[in-house]
Amino acid sequence: MKLGAAAMANGEDVWRAHMAMAAVQVFNGGYHVITKVALNVGVNQLVFCVCRDLLALSILAPLAYVREKKVRLPLNRRFLLSFFFLGLTGIFGNQLLFLLGLGYTNPTYAAAIQPAVPVFTFILAVMMGTETVNLQQREGQAKVGGTLVCVSGAIAMAMFRGPPVIGYAELSHYNEISDKSQPEPSGWLISAFLEWGFSTWHVGVLCLIGNCMCMAIYLAIQAPLLAKYPASLSVTAFSYFFGVAFMVVTSFFMVTNSADWNLTQSEAFAVLYAGVVASALNYGLLTWSNKILGPSLVALYNPLQPAASAFLSRIFLGSPIYLGSIFGGFLIIAGLYLVTWASYREKMAAIGALPRSPEPPISHKNTHQIGKIFPD
C-alpha cells in the first residue's frame, strides 16, 4: 500500500511537471511575441540581459530564502562550483549567445537550430549517467525514436511553411517586425572573427550553436545536482547570482555608451516581462521540472516554443498559422508522448509496478546498453 501511494504521489508530481513545462513554452512564446513588437528600435544585448537578470534575481533570491529555509543545505565548494557553471552556461552564455546569434542571422534560422537542444541534452545526460537507454527494450527504442520524431517536427515547423490554414497570408507583414526588431550586433565580437576570415553569418551560427550547447549543459549539470541539493528554487537563485555577476562584469567593459542604459517604454515593458515571467518564473519551473522529469524530457519541450509563438502571434498580431506549423506541432506532441510513455514505463518497472520489457537473448547483454560512461 505504501509503495502504491508513493507511486501515485510521484505520478501527480510528474503530471504537474509536464503541465509546468508546457506553460514554460507558452510563456516563452509570449516573450518572443513581445520582443517582436517592443524591441522595434533596438536595445543593447548586454543591457537587456543585465536588466532582465537583475530583476529576476531580485525576485528569486528572497523567495528562495523564505520558502526553502528548512530544506536548503549548507554550501560547500562542490555546490558553489556547480552553481558557478550553471550561471555561466544557463544564464550568461545561453541568453547572451542567443541574442547575439539572432542579431547576426535571422529569427527563422534561430528557430531552426533550437531543436539541437534536446539532442545535445540527451547525449550529455547519457554520458553523465543521468539517463540510461537500453536499445534492446521497447522503452529505450521509444526514447530514441520519440526524440527523433520531436526534433523532426521542430525542423519541419521551421523549414516548411506551406499554405496558410488559419488566417490570410497578406497579414504576414507583421512578421517583418522580427527582422527589424533585433538589436544591433556588438562590434567587439564580430571584429575578432572577421580577422580570422569568418563572415557575420558564420559568427551568428556559431553563437546559436553555443546557445544550444549552453542550455544542454545547464540541464545536464543541474539534474544530478538537484538529487543532492533538493532546494530547487535556491538552485535557480544561486545560478542567477553567478549569471548576473558575469553579465554585470561583461557589460562594464563592453557597454561604453551610457545612452544604451536608457530604455524606452516599450523596451522597459519587454524587460519587465522577460525578468518576471521569462526568467524568474520560467527558470523556477524549469528547475523544479528537471528535478522530477530529468534533463532529456525537459529539453524535449523546447521545440514547442515555435508552436506556442505561432499560436500567440495569431491571437495578438493576427499572423496566419501555416500548414507546416500544424504538421510540425503534431510530430512534436507525438514525440513527447513516446518519450513520456517510455519514461513512465521505466519508473513503474523500477518500483516493481510493471514487469520489465523482455530482452532478446544475446551473449553480451550490455552491448547495446548505453548508460554511465563516467565511473562513480
N, C-alpha and C positions, 0 to 999 in steps of 0.2 A: 504493500500500500504506500509506504514511504517513497519507494522508487517511482511509482506511478505518479504520485503527487509532485515529486521533484521534476519529473519529465514534463508534466502538464504546465507547471510554473515556468520551466525553461522554454516550453513551446510558446507561451504567451509573450515572453521577452523577445523571442525570435520574430514573431509577427509584428510586435511593436517596432523592432529594429528595421524590419522591411518597410513598414509604413514611414518610419523616420527617414530612411534613405530615399524613398520616393519623394517625400516632402523636400528633402535637401535639393534634389534635382529640379523641382518646381521653383524653389527659391532661387536657385542658380539661373534658371531660365528667366525669372523676373529680373535678376541682376543684369543679364545680357540685354534685355529689352530696355531697361532704364538707362544703361550706359549708351545704347544706340541713340537714344533721344537726348539725354542730358549732357553727354560729353561732346557736343557738337563742335565747340570751339577748340577743344583740345586741352589737356592738362598734363603736366609733367608726370611721368610714370612713377618716379620715386616719391614725389609729393603726394600723389594719390594713395600709394601704398602706405606711406608713413601715417597719414591722417586716418586711413581706414583701420590700420592695425592698432594704433594708439587708442582709438575709440573701442575696438573690440577688447583690448586688454583691460581697459577701464571698466568693462562690464564683466569679463570673465574672472578677473582676479578677486574682487570682493565676493562674488557668488561662490567661487571655489573655496574661499577661506571660511565662509559661513556654513555652507552646506556639507562640507566634507571634513570637518574637524576631527570626527571620530574615526574615519577610515583612511585618512591621509597618513602615509608612513613618513618617518624621518628621512631627510635627504642624505644621500651618500654620494661618493664620487661617481659610481656607476649610473645612478639615476640622473645626476646632473649632466653627465656626458651624453646620455640618451636624449634628454631634453634639448641639449645643445644641438645635436644632429637633427632632431625633429624641427626645431626652429629654423635651422639652416636650410633644410630641404623643403618641408611642407609649407612654411610661411614665407621665408625670404626668397628662396630660389623658385618655388612654384609660382608665386604671384608675380614677381618681377619679370621672370623669363617669359611668362605668358603675355604680359603687356608689351614687352619688347618685341617678341615674335609677332604679335598682332600688328604692331606698327611697321615692321619690315616686310610682312607678307600681306595677307588679307583675311577677313573673317572666315571665308569659305575654306581656305586651306587650314586655318587654325582649328576649325571644327573637324576637318577631315582627319587630322593627325591625332586627335584626342582618343580614339579607340585604342591607341597604343598603351594607354594607362593600364587597363585590365590585363593586357598581355604581359607587360613588364612586371606588374604586381604578382601575377600568377607564377612567373618564373622565379622571382625573388623569394616568394613565400615558400615555394618548393625547395629552393636551395637552402633556406634558413630552417626548414623543418616545421614551419607553422602550417603547412599544407602538405598532405600526402595524397598521392594519386597511384592507384593500382589499376593499370590498363587491362588486367585480366578480369576485373569485376565490372558489372554494369554501371555502378556508381562512378568509378574512375573514368569510364568511357563517356558517361553523361557529363561529367565536369569539363573534360576537354572539348567535347562536342558542343556543349552549351556555350562555352567561352568563345569558340569559333563562330557559332551562329550569332551570338550577341555582337561581336566585333564586325561581322559581315553586315549586320543590319545597320550599324552606325556608319560604316563605309558607304553602303548603298544610299543612306539618307543624305550623306554629304556630297556624293559624286553624281547621283542620279536624281534629277528633279522631276521630269515627267510633266504631264499636263496638270493644271490646277483642278482639284476636286472640289474644294470649298473656297469660294471667293473668285475673284477675277484677276487675271494676270496683269491688267492695267494698274492695279493697286500696288504692284511690286516696287513702285518708285520709293516707297517708304524704306525699302531695303538699302537705298543709296546712302542713307544715314550711316549705315555700318561701315562704309568705306570712307566717309568724310569725318567720322567722329573719332577716329583713332588718334591717340596722342602722337605728337611728333617724335620720331626716334631720337635717342640721345647720341650725340656725335662722338662721345668718348669711346663708345663700344665699336661703332661702325668704322672709325678711322683706323683702329688697330687691325681689324680683319681685312680692310681694303688694302692695307700694306702687304698682306700675305696673299693677295690675289683673289679674295672672296668677293662676291657681289652682295649687294644688300639683301637680295632674296635668299641667298645661301645662309647669311647670318640669321635671318628670320627663321629659316628652317631649323638651324642648329639650336636657336633659342627655344623653339616649340618642342623639339625632341628633348632638350634639357628640362623643360617644364614637365613633360610626361614622366621622365625618369625621376625627377624630384618628388612628384606625387606618389609614384610607385614605391620609392624608398621610404617615404614618410609612412605609408600604410604598412609596409612590410616590417619596419622597425617598431612601429607602435604596437602591433599585435602582441608580440612576446612581452613587451614592457607592461602592458595592461594586465597580463597574467600575474605579474609580480607587484605591480603598483595599481591597486584596484580603483583609486580615486580618479575616474576618467575626466572629470571637469578640471581637476588640478593638473592633470597631464596636459590638457589643452591650454590652460593658463600659463604653465611654465614654458610650453613650446612657444606661445605667443610672446612671452617675455624675451626669449632669446631672438625670436624673429624680429621683433620691434627693435631690439638693440642693433642687429645687423642693418636694418633699414635706416635707422637714425644716423649711424656712423657713416654709412654709404652716402646718404643724402647730404651730410655735412661736407663731404669732399666733392660730390658730383653736381649738386644744385647750386650754381653760382649766381643766378639771377633771383634776387629777393622777391620780384614780382610774381614768380612762379607759385609762391605760397598764398597769393590772394586768389580765393576761389569765388567763382560766380555763384549765383543762387542755384542754378541747375547742377553745377558741379558739387556744391555743398550737399544737395539732396542725394546725389549719387554716392558721395562719401558716406552719408548717414545710412543709406540702405546697405551699402557694402560693408560698413563696420558692424552694424547691429544684426542684420539678417544674414548676409552672405559670408560673414566672418564669425562673429560670436555665436550666433545660433547654429549655423551650418556646421562649423568645426566642432562645436559641442556635441551635436547629434551624430556627426561622423565618427568621433572618437568613441562614443558610447556604443554605436552600432558595430564598430570594428571589434570591440570587446566581446560582443555577442555573436556576430556572424563570421568574423575573420576577414583578413585583408582582401582575399580574392573575390569574395562575394560582394563586399562593399565596393570594390573597384568596378565591378560589372555594372553597377548602377550609373557610372559616369557617362556611358553612351546615351542615357536617357535625356541628357541636357539639351541636345539639339531638338528632340521631340517636344520637350517642355517649352523651349524657346519659341518653336514654331507655333505651338498652341496659344501661348500668351501673346505672341505677335499678332495672331489672328484676332484675338479679343481686343487688344488695346491699340494696335496700329493698323488693323484692317488688312494685314498681309494675307495672301492666299495660302492655303495648305495644299501642297502638291502630292501627287501620287507617290513619289519617292519617299516622302516623309511618312506616309501611311504604311507603305510596304516595309520600310526600314524599321519603323516602330513596332510592327508586328514581329519581325525577326528578333528584335531586342527583347521583347517580352517573352517570346518563346525560349530564347537562350537563357534568360534569367530563371524561367520556370524549370528548365532542365537542371541547372546548377543548384537551385534551391531544393529540388526533389532529391538530387544526389546527396547533398549535404544533410538533409533531414534523415535519409535512409542510413547514412553512415553514423550519425549521432544516435539514432534509435538502436542500431546494431551494437554500438559500443556499450550501451547500458543494458543490453540483453532484451530489449523490447521487440526486436525484429531479428530473424535469422540472417546471417551474413550471406551475401550472394555467392553461389558456388563458383569455384575457380576450376578451369580445366587442368587435369593432372599433367604437370610438366616436371622435368627433372630438376631444373633450377628455378625455384619458385620466385626468387627475388629479381629475376632477370628483367621483368617489366615493372618492377616496383620502383616508383620514384618517391623519395622521401627525404630523410635527413642526409644531406651531403656533409654538413659540418658535424663532427662528433660533439657530444655533450662535454 
